[in-house]
Amino acid sequence: MTVSEAKPKANYAVKNIEVIAKGTDVVARIFTLAPGDAIPWHYHSESNDHYFVLAGQLSIDTRGPDEMKTLAIGERHTIRPGTKHLISNRSDGETRFLLVQGVGKYDWLKAEV
């Protein structure tokens, strides 16, 4: 699957996205974010986001609850459905993470914060 097929159309651009598994209600992808790359504020109505950091540092901002976390290699974090979140690489090097989304219908809904 190509990068353009792996992400929602025109919602954001990052260095690379590789789909490693896709089912009817679960998808697993490896994202590579260059320094300064970000996935803008959004939320999902049904599916959980499970983040696993493979390289670098991953910054996760959420609203409801309001939090900012920076995860390092080997750390993980779960975002529940309905939680507005921003994912970014605020470091000077590349960040790679595995994102497993599910179980539930996938959607990507832009969030105003």
N, CA, C and O atoms as a GROMACS GRO file, in nm:
protein
  452
    1MET      N    1   0.085  -0.118   0.000
    1MET     CA    2   0.000   0.000   0.000
    1MET      C    3   0.089   0.123   0.000
    1MET      O    4   0.191   0.125   0.069
    2THR      N    5   0.054   0.224  -0.074
    2THR     CA    6   0.134   0.344  -0.083
    2THR      C    7   0.102   0.441   0.030
    2THR      O    8   0.002   0.425   0.100
    3VAL      N    9   0.189   0.539   0.047
    3VAL     CA   10   0.168   0.638   0.152
    3VAL      C   11   0.034   0.708   0.134
    3VAL      O   12  -0.039   0.728   0.231
    4SER      N   13  -0.001   0.745   0.011
    4SER     CA   14  -0.127   0.817  -0.010
    4SER      C   15  -0.248   0.732   0.025
    4SER      O   16  -0.351   0.787   0.064
    5GLU      N   17  -0.238   0.601   0.011
    5GLU     CA   18  -0.348   0.513   0.049
    5GLU      C   19  -0.353   0.490   0.200
    5GLU      O   20  -0.458   0.453   0.253
    6ALA      N   21  -0.242   0.512   0.268
    6ALA     CA   22  -0.231   0.477   0.409
    6ALA      C   23  -0.279   0.585   0.503
    6ALA      O   24  -0.302   0.558   0.621
    7LYS      N   25  -0.297   0.707   0.456
    7LYS     CA   26  -0.339   0.814   0.544
    7LYS      C   27  -0.463   0.882   0.490
    7LYS      O   28  -0.492   0.873   0.371
    8PRO      N   29  -0.536   0.950   0.575
    8PRO     CA   30  -0.652   1.024   0.527
    8PRO      C   31  -0.608   1.129   0.425
    8PRO      O   32  -0.505   1.194   0.444
    9LYS      N   33  -0.684   1.146   0.320
    9LYS     CA   34  -0.647   1.238   0.211
    9LYS      C   35  -0.646   1.383   0.259
    9LYS      O   36  -0.744   1.431   0.316
   10ALA      N   37  -0.534   1.452   0.234
   10ALA     CA   38  -0.519   1.595   0.255
   10ALA      C   39  -0.534   1.641   0.400
   10ALA      O   40  -0.547   1.761   0.425
   11ASN      N   41  -0.531   1.549   0.496
   11ASN     CA   42  -0.540   1.590   0.636
   11ASN      C   43  -0.405   1.630   0.693
   11ASN      O   44  -0.398   1.716   0.780
   12TYR      N   45  -0.297   1.568   0.646
   12TYR     CA   46  -0.163   1.598   0.695
   12TYR      C   47  -0.060   1.531   0.605
   12TYR      O   48  -0.093   1.444   0.524
   13ALA      N   49   0.067   1.573   0.622
   13ALA     CA   50   0.178   1.511   0.550
   13ALA      C   51   0.290   1.484   0.650
   13ALA      O   52   0.327   1.573   0.727
   14VAL      N   53   0.343   1.363   0.648
   14VAL     CA   54   0.458   1.326   0.730
   14VAL      C   55   0.559   1.256   0.640
   14VAL      O   56   0.530   1.228   0.524
   15LYS      N   57   0.678   1.228   0.693
   15LYS     CA   58   0.785   1.173   0.611
   15LYS      C   59   0.747   1.040   0.547
   15LYS      O   60   0.770   1.020   0.428
   16ASN      N   61   0.689   0.946   0.625
   16ASN     CA   62   0.654   0.816   0.569
   16ASN      C   63   0.549   0.746   0.655
   16ASN      O   64   0.545   0.762   0.777
   17ILE      N   65   0.465   0.668   0.588
   17ILE     CA   66   0.368   0.582   0.655
   17ILE      C   67   0.370   0.448   0.585
   17ILE      O   68   0.355   0.441   0.463
   18GLU      N   69   0.389   0.341   0.662
   18GLU     CA   70   0.391   0.206   0.607
   18GLU      C   71   0.280   0.124   0.673
   18GLU      O   72   0.281   0.106   0.795
   19VAL      N   73   0.186   0.076   0.594
   19VAL     CA   74   0.081  -0.011   0.648
   19VAL      C   75   0.140  -0.150   0.663
   19VAL      O   76   0.191  -0.208   0.567
   20ILE      N   77   0.131  -0.206   0.785
   20ILE     CA   78   0.183  -0.341   0.807
   20ILE      C   79   0.073  -0.444   0.826
   20ILE      O   80   0.098  -0.563   0.810
   21ALA      N   81  -0.047  -0.400   0.861
   21ALA     CA   82  -0.162  -0.491   0.872
   21ALA      C   83  -0.289  -0.409   0.864
   21ALA      O   84  -0.298  -0.298   0.918
   22LYS      N   85  -0.390  -0.465   0.796
   22LYS     CA   86  -0.518  -0.394   0.785
   22LYS      C   87  -0.630  -0.496   0.780
   22LYS      O   88  -0.629  -0.588   0.699
   23GLY      N   89  -0.727  -0.478   0.870
   23GLY     CA   90  -0.846  -0.563   0.873
   23GLY      C   91  -0.970  -0.476   0.867
   23GLY      O   92  -0.962  -0.356   0.839
   24THR      N   93  -1.084  -0.536   0.893
   24THR     CA   94  -1.209  -0.460   0.885
   24THR      C   95  -1.224  -0.358   0.996
   24THR      O   96  -1.287  -0.254   0.977
   25ASP      N   97  -1.166  -0.385   1.115
   25ASP     CA   98  -1.180  -0.290   1.225
   25ASP      C   99  -1.050  -0.265   1.301
   25ASP      O  100  -1.052  -0.213   1.413
   26VAL      N  101  -0.936  -0.303   1.241
   26VAL     CA  102  -0.804  -0.278   1.300
   26VAL      C  103  -0.706  -0.246   1.188
   26VAL      O  104  -0.708  -0.309   1.082
   27VAL      N  105  -0.619  -0.147   1.212
   27VAL     CA  106  -0.512  -0.116   1.118
   27VAL      C  107  -0.385  -0.089   1.198
   27VAL      O  108  -0.389  -0.026   1.304
   28ALA      N  109  -0.270  -0.138   1.147
   28ALA     CA  110  -0.140  -0.115   1.210
   28ALA      C  111  -0.048  -0.051   1.106
   28ALA      O  112  -0.034  -0.100   0.994
   29ARG      N  113   0.014   0.060   1.145
   29ARG     CA  114   0.103   0.134   1.055
   29ARG      C  115   0.227   0.180   1.130
   29ARG      O  116   0.221   0.208   1.250
   30ILE      N  117   0.338   0.188   1.058
   30ILE     CA  118   0.459   0.248   1.113
   30ILE      C  119   0.474   0.386   1.049
   30ILE      O  120   0.479   0.400   0.927
   31PHE      N  121   0.481   0.487   1.134
   31PHE     CA  122   0.496   0.626   1.091
   31PHE      C  123   0.641   0.670   1.114
   31PHE      O  124   0.702   0.633   1.215
   32THR      N  125   0.695   0.748   1.022
   32THR     CA  126   0.822   0.817   1.040
   32THR      C  127   0.794   0.966   1.031
   32THR      O  128   0.740   1.014   0.931
   33LEU      N  129   0.830   1.038   1.136
   33LEU     CA  130   0.812   1.183   1.140
   33LEU      C  131   0.948   1.250   1.140
   33LEU      O  132   1.033   1.219   1.224
   34ALA      N  133   0.969   1.341   1.047
   34ALA     CA  134   1.089   1.424   1.047
   34ALA      C  135   1.075   1.528   1.157
   34ALA      O  136   0.964   1.552   1.206
   35PRO      N  137   1.185   1.592   1.198
   35PRO     CA  138   1.174   1.699   1.297
   35PRO      C  139   1.072   1.804   1.249
   35PRO      O  140   1.079   1.851   1.136
   36GLY      N  141   0.980   1.840   1.338
   36GLY     CA  142   0.878   1.939   1.306
   36GLY      C  143   0.751   1.883   1.244
   36GLY      O  144   0.650   1.954   1.236
   37ASP      N  145   0.753   1.757   1.199
   37ASP     CA  146   0.630   1.696   1.145
   37ASP      C  147   0.524   1.683   1.253
   37ASP      O  148   0.556   1.662   1.370
   38ALA      N  149   0.398   1.695   1.212
   38ALA     CA  150   0.287   1.682   1.307
   38ALA      C  151   0.164   1.627   1.238
   38ALA      O  152   0.140   1.652   1.120
   39ILE      N  153   0.086   1.552   1.313
   39ILE     CA  154  -0.047   1.509   1.271
   39ILE      C  155  -0.141   1.601   1.349
   39ILE      O  156  -0.147   1.592   1.472
   40PRO      N  157  -0.215   1.689   1.280
   40PRO     CA  158  -0.289   1.795   1.349
   40PRO      C  159  -0.401   1.744   1.440
   40PRO      O  160  -0.434   1.625   1.440
   41TRP      N  161  -0.457   1.837   1.516
   41TRP     CA  162  -0.562   1.805   1.612
   41TRP      C  163  -0.676   1.731   1.543
   41TRP      O  164  -0.729   1.775   1.441
   42HIS      N  165  -0.713   1.617   1.601
   42HIS     CA  166  -0.820   1.535   1.547
   42HIS      C  167  -0.868   1.439   1.654
   42HIS      O  168  -0.814   1.435   1.765
   43TYR      N  169  -0.970   1.361   1.622
   43TYR     CA  170  -1.018   1.256   1.712
   43TYR      C  171  -1.083   1.146   1.629
   43TYR      O  172  -1.107   1.163   1.509
   44HIS      N  173  -1.111   1.035   1.693
   44HIS     CA  174  -1.176   0.920   1.629
   44HIS      C  175  -1.302   0.888   1.709
   44HIS      O  176  -1.299   0.891   1.833
   45SER      N  177  -1.410   0.857   1.641
   45SER     CA  178  -1.537   0.835   1.711
   45SER      C  179  -1.547   0.697   1.775
   45SER      O  180  -1.617   0.681   1.875
   46GLU      N  181  -1.479   0.596   1.719
   46GLU     CA  182  -1.494   0.459   1.771
   46GLU      C  183  -1.364   0.391   1.810
   46GLU      O  184  -1.362   0.314   1.906
   47SER      N  185  -1.256   0.417   1.740
   47SER     CA  186  -1.135   0.337   1.760
   47SER      C  187  -1.036   0.400   1.858
   47SER      O  188  -1.024   0.522   1.866
   48ASN      N  189  -0.966   0.313   1.932
   48ASN     CA  190  -0.855   0.353   2.018
   48ASN      C  191  -0.731   0.370   1.931
   48ASN      O  192  -0.717   0.302   1.830
   49ASP      N  193  -0.642   0.460   1.970
   49ASP     CA  194  -0.509   0.472   1.911
   49ASP      C  195  -0.409   0.419   2.013
   49ASP      O  196  -0.404   0.466   2.127
   50HIS      N  197  -0.330   0.320   1.972
   50HIS     CA  198  -0.225   0.263   2.058
   50HIS      C  199  -0.090   0.298   1.994
   50HIS      O  200  -0.058   0.249   1.886
   51TYR      N  201  -0.011   0.381   2.062
   51TYR     CA  202   0.118   0.428   2.011
   51TYR      C  203   0.231   0.353   2.081
   51TYR      O  204   0.229   0.336   2.202
   52PHE      N  205   0.330   0.307   2.002
   52PHE     CA  206   0.448   0.238   2.052
   52PHE      C  207   0.569   0.303   1.986
   52PHE      O  208   0.583   0.296   1.864
   53VAL      N  209   0.657   0.368   2.064
   53VAL     CA  210   0.770   0.441   2.007
   53VAL      C  211   0.884   0.344   1.975
   53VAL      O  212   0.928   0.267   2.060
   54LEU      N  213   0.930   0.349   1.849
   54LEU     CA  214   1.036   0.262   1.800
   54LEU      C  215   1.170   0.334   1.792
   54LEU      O  216   1.275   0.271   1.809
   55ALA      N  217   1.170   0.465   1.766
   55ALA     CA  218   1.293   0.544   1.757
   55ALA      C  219   1.260   0.691   1.783
   55ALA      O  220   1.152   0.738   1.745
   56GLY      N  221   1.351   0.762   1.846
   56GLY     CA  222   1.332   0.904   1.872
   56GLY      C  223   1.236   0.931   1.986
   56GLY      O  224   1.218   0.848   2.075
   57GLN      N  225   1.173   1.048   1.981
   57GLN     CA  226   1.077   1.090   2.083
   57GLN      C  227   0.947   1.133   2.016
   57GLN      O  228   0.949   1.200   1.912
   58LEU      N  229   0.836   1.094   2.076
   58LEU     CA  230   0.704   1.126   2.022
   58LEU      C  231   0.630   1.214   2.122
   58LEU      O  232   0.618   1.179   2.240
   59SER      N  233   0.581   1.328   2.076
   59SER     CA  234   0.503   1.418   2.162
   59SER      C  235   0.355   1.398   2.132
   59SER      O  236   0.313   1.397   2.017
   60ILE      N  237   0.276   1.384   2.240
   60ILE     CA  238   0.132   1.364   2.229
   60ILE      C  239   0.063   1.467   2.317
   60ILE      O  240   0.083   1.469   2.439
   61ASP      N  241  -0.018   1.553   2.255
   61ASP     CA  242  -0.099   1.650   2.328
   61ASP      C  243  -0.244   1.605   2.320
   61ASP      O  244  -0.289   1.563   2.213
   62THR      N  245  -0.318   1.614   2.431
   62THR     CA  246  -0.460   1.578   2.430
   62THR      C  247  -0.543   1.687   2.497
   62THR      O  248  -0.493   1.766   2.577
   63ARG      N  249  -0.671   1.688   2.462
   63ARG     CA  250  -0.770   1.775   2.526
   63ARG      C  251  -0.883   1.686   2.572
   63ARG      O  252  -0.936   1.605   2.496
   64GLY      N  253  -0.920   1.703   2.699
   64GLY     CA  254  -1.028   1.624   2.758
   64GLY      C  255  -0.988   1.479   2.780
   64GLY      O  256  -1.053   1.389   2.726
   65PRO      N  257  -0.885   1.452   2.858
   65PRO     CA  258  -0.813   1.540   2.951
   65PRO      C  259  -0.701   1.618   2.882
   65PRO      O  260  -0.647   1.575   2.780
   66ASP      N  261  -0.667   1.735   2.940
   66ASP     CA  262  -0.558   1.817   2.888
   66ASP      C  263  -0.426   1.762   2.940
   66ASP      O  264  -0.398   1.768   3.060
   67GLU      N  265  -0.346   1.710   2.848
   67GLU     CA  266  -0.216   1.653   2.885
   67GLU      C  267  -0.118   1.676   2.771
   67GLU      O  268  -0.157   1.695   2.656
   68MET      N  269   0.013   1.674   2.805
   68MET     CA  270   0.121   1.672   2.707
   68MET      C  271   0.220   1.569   2.755
   68MET      O  272   0.273   1.578   2.865
   69LYS      N  273   0.246   1.470   2.670
   69LYS     CA  274   0.340   1.364   2.704
   69LYS      C  275   0.448   1.359   2.598
   69LYS      O  276   0.421   1.382   2.480
   70THR      N  277   0.570   1.328   2.639
   70THR     CA  278   0.678   1.298   2.546
   70THR      C  279   0.722   1.157   2.576
   70THR      O  280   0.767   1.126   2.686
   71LEU      N  281   0.709   1.071   2.476
   71LEU     CA  282   0.743   0.930   2.491
   71LEU      C  283   0.877   0.901   2.427
   71LEU      O  284   0.911   0.958   2.323
   72ALA      N  285   0.954   0.811   2.489
   72ALA     CA  286   1.085   0.769   2.438
   72ALA      C  287   1.075   0.627   2.384
   72ALA      O  288   0.970   0.562   2.393
   73ILE      N  289   1.184   0.580   2.327
   73ILE     CA  290   1.190   0.444   2.271
   73ILE      C  291   1.141   0.343   2.375
   73ILE      O  292   1.184   0.345   2.490
   74GLY      N  293   1.051   0.254   2.332
   74GLY     CA  294   0.999   0.149   2.418
   74GLY      C  295   0.877   0.188   2.498
   74GLY      O  296   0.814   0.102   2.560
   75GLU      N  297   0.841   0.316   2.499
   75GLU     CA  298   0.723   0.359   2.574
   75GLU      C  299   0.599   0.353   2.486
   75GLU      O  300   0.608   0.356   2.363
   76ARG      N  301   0.482   0.343   2.552
   76ARG     CA  302   0.355   0.332   2.480
   76ARG      C  303   0.251   0.422   2.544
   76ARG      O  304   0.264   0.464   2.659
   77HIS      N  305   0.146   0.451   2.467
   77HIS     CA  306   0.036   0.534   2.517
   77HIS      C  307  -0.090   0.501   2.437
   77HIS      O  308  -0.083   0.476   2.317
   78THR      N  309  -0.205   0.501   2.505
   78THR     CA  310  -0.333   0.476   2.439
   78THR      C  311  -0.421   0.599   2.449
   78THR      O  312  -0.432   0.662   2.554
   79ILE      N  313  -0.484   0.633   2.338
   79ILE     CA  314  -0.581   0.743   2.333
   79ILE      C  315  -0.717   0.683   2.303
   79ILE      O  316  -0.735   0.610   2.205
   80ARG      N  317  -0.813   0.714   2.387
   80ARG     CA  318  -0.949   0.660   2.377
   80ARG      C  319  -1.032   0.735   2.273
   80ARG      O  320  -1.002   0.849   2.240
   81PRO      N  321  -1.137   0.672   2.220
   81PRO     CA  322  -1.225   0.738   2.125
   81PRO      C  323  -1.281   0.869   2.182
   81PRO      O  324  -1.314   0.878   2.300
   82GLY      N  325  -1.292   0.969   2.096
   82GLY     CA  326  -1.348   1.098   2.136
   82GLY      C  327  -1.247   1.195   2.194
   82GLY      O  328  -1.279   1.313   2.212
   83THR      N  329  -1.125   1.149   2.225
   83THR     CA  330  -1.022   1.236   2.282
   83THR      C  331  -0.951   1.312   2.170
   83THR      O  332  -0.894   1.252   2.080
   84LYS      N  333  -0.955   1.445   2.176
   84LYS     CA  334  -0.885   1.527   2.077
   84LYS      C  335  -0.735   1.514   2.102
   84LYS      O  336  -0.690   1.521   2.216
   85HIS      N  337  -0.658   1.495   1.993
   85HIS     CA  338  -0.514   1.479   2.011
   85HIS      C  339  -0.434   1.532   1.892
   85HIS      O  340  -0.481   1.536   1.779
   86LEU      N  341  -0.310   1.572   1.924
   86LEU     CA  342  -0.211   1.621   1.829
   86LEU      C  343  -0.087   1.537   1.849
   86LEU      O  344  -0.041   1.520   1.962
   87ILE      N  345  -0.031   1.483   1.742
   87ILE     CA  346   0.088   1.398   1.748
   87ILE      C  347   0.200   1.472   1.676
   87ILE      O  348   0.179   1.521   1.565
   88SER      N  349   0.318   1.482   1.738
   88SER     CA  350   0.426   1.557   1.674
   88SER      C  351   0.564   1.507   1.712
   88SER      O  352   0.582   1.434   1.810
   89ASN      N  353   0.661   1.551   1.632
   89ASN     CA  354   0.802   1.528   1.659
   89ASN      C  355   0.863   1.663   1.688
   89ASN      O  356   0.888   1.742   1.596
   90ARG      N  357   0.888   1.691   1.815
   90ARG     CA  358   0.948   1.818   1.856
   90ARG      C  359   1.098   1.807   1.876
   90ARG      O  360   1.162   1.901   1.922
   91SER      N  361   1.155   1.692   1.840
   91SER     CA  362   1.298   1.670   1.861
   91SER      C  363   1.378   1.711   1.737
   91SER      O  364   1.322   1.755   1.637
   92ASP      N  365   1.511   1.697   1.747
   92ASP     CA  366   1.599   1.731   1.636
   92ASP      C  367   1.624   1.614   1.542
   92ASP      O  368   1.684   1.631   1.436
   93GLY      N  369   1.578   1.493   1.578
   93GLY     CA  370   1.598   1.375   1.495
   93GLY      C  371   1.466   1.313   1.453
   93GLY      O  372   1.359   1.356   1.497
   94GLU      N  373   1.475   1.211   1.368
   94GLU     CA  374   1.354   1.142   1.324
   94GLU      C  375   1.288   1.065   1.438
   94GLU      O  376   1.354   1.022   1.533
   95THR      N  377   1.158   1.050   1.427
   95THR     CA  378   1.079   0.970   1.521
   95THR      C  379   1.006   0.862   1.442
   95THR      O  380   0.948   0.890   1.337
   96ARG      N  381   1.012   0.738   1.493
   96ARG     CA  382   0.935   0.628   1.432
   96ARG      C  383   0.847   0.567   1.539
   96ARG      O  384   0.891   0.546   1.652
   97PHE      N  385   0.722   0.538   1.502
   97PHE     CA  386   0.632   0.473   1.597
   97PHE      C  387   0.536   0.381   1.524
   97PHE      O  388   0.502   0.401   1.408
   98LEU      N  389   0.493   0.279   1.598
   98LEU     CA  390   0.389   0.189   1.552
   98LEU      C  391   0.258   0.242   1.606
   98LEU      O  392   0.246   0.270   1.725
   99LEU      N  393   0.159   0.254   1.518
   99LEU     CA  394   0.025   0.295   1.559
   99LEU      C  395  -0.071   0.183   1.525
   99LEU      O  396  -0.088   0.147   1.408
  100VAL      N  397  -0.135   0.127   1.628
  100VAL     CA  398  -0.239   0.026   1.609
  100VAL      C  399  -0.372   0.093   1.643
  100VAL      O  400  -0.390   0.143   1.754
  101GLN      N  401  -0.463   0.095   1.546
  101GLN     CA  402  -0.593   0.160   1.565
  101GLN      C  403  -0.704   0.056   1.559
  101GLN      O  404  -0.713  -0.021   1.464
  102GLY      N  405  -0.788   0.056   1.662
  102GLY     CA  406  -0.901  -0.037   1.667
  102GLY      C  407  -0.936  -0.063   1.811
  102GLY      O  408  -0.871  -0.010   1.901
  103VAL      N  409  -1.030  -0.136   1.834
  103VAL     CA  410  -1.120  -0.203   1.743
  103VAL      C  411  -1.238  -0.110   1.719
  103VAL      O  412  -1.289  -0.048   1.812
  104GLY      N  413  -1.281  -0.102   1.594
  104GLY     CA  414  -1.393  -0.018   1.558
  104GLY      C  415  -1.372   0.048   1.424
  104GLY      O  416  -1.262   0.043   1.368
  105LYS      N  417  -1.476   0.109   1.373
  105LYS     CA  418  -1.470   0.178   1.245
  105LYS      C  419  -1.370   0.293   1.253
  105LYS      O  420  -1.370   0.370   1.349
  106TYR      N  421  -1.283   0.303   1.152
  106TYR     CA  422  -1.184   0.410   1.148
  106TYR      C  423  -1.245   0.536   1.089
  106TYR      O  424  -1.315   0.532   0.988
  107ASP      N  425  -1.217   0.649   1.154
  107ASP     CA  426  -1.245   0.779   1.098
  107ASP      C  427  -1.140   0.876   1.147
  107ASP      O  428  -1.070   0.847   1.245
  108TRP      N  429  -1.127   0.989   1.083
  108TRP     CA  430  -1.031   1.094   1.119
  108TRP      C  431  -1.108   1.224   1.114
  108TRP      O  432  -1.138   1.275   1.006
  109LEU      N  433  -1.141   1.277   1.231
  109LEU     CA  434  -1.226   1.395   1.241
  109LEU      C  435  -1.145   1.514   1.292
  109LEU      O  436  -1.091   1.510   1.403
  110LYS      N  437  -1.136   1.620   1.212
  110LYS     CA  438  -1.061   1.739   1.251
  110LYS      C  439  -1.120   1.797   1.378
  110LYS      O  440  -1.242   1.803   1.394
  111ALA      N  441  -1.033   1.841   1.468
  111ALA     CA  442  -1.077   1.897   1.596
  111ALA      C  443  -1.032   2.042   1.608
  111ALA      O  444  -0.920   2.076   1.572
  112GLU      N  445  -1.120   2.125   1.658
  112GLU     CA  446  -1.086   2.263   1.691
  112GLU      C  447  -1.050   2.266   1.840
  112GLU      O  448  -1.122   2.210   1.923
  113VAL      N  449  -0.940   2.332   1.873
  113VAL     CA  450  -0.900   2.342   2.014
  113VAL      C  451  -0.873   2.486   2.051
  113VAL      O  452  -0.839   2.515   2.166
   0.00000   0.00000   0.00000
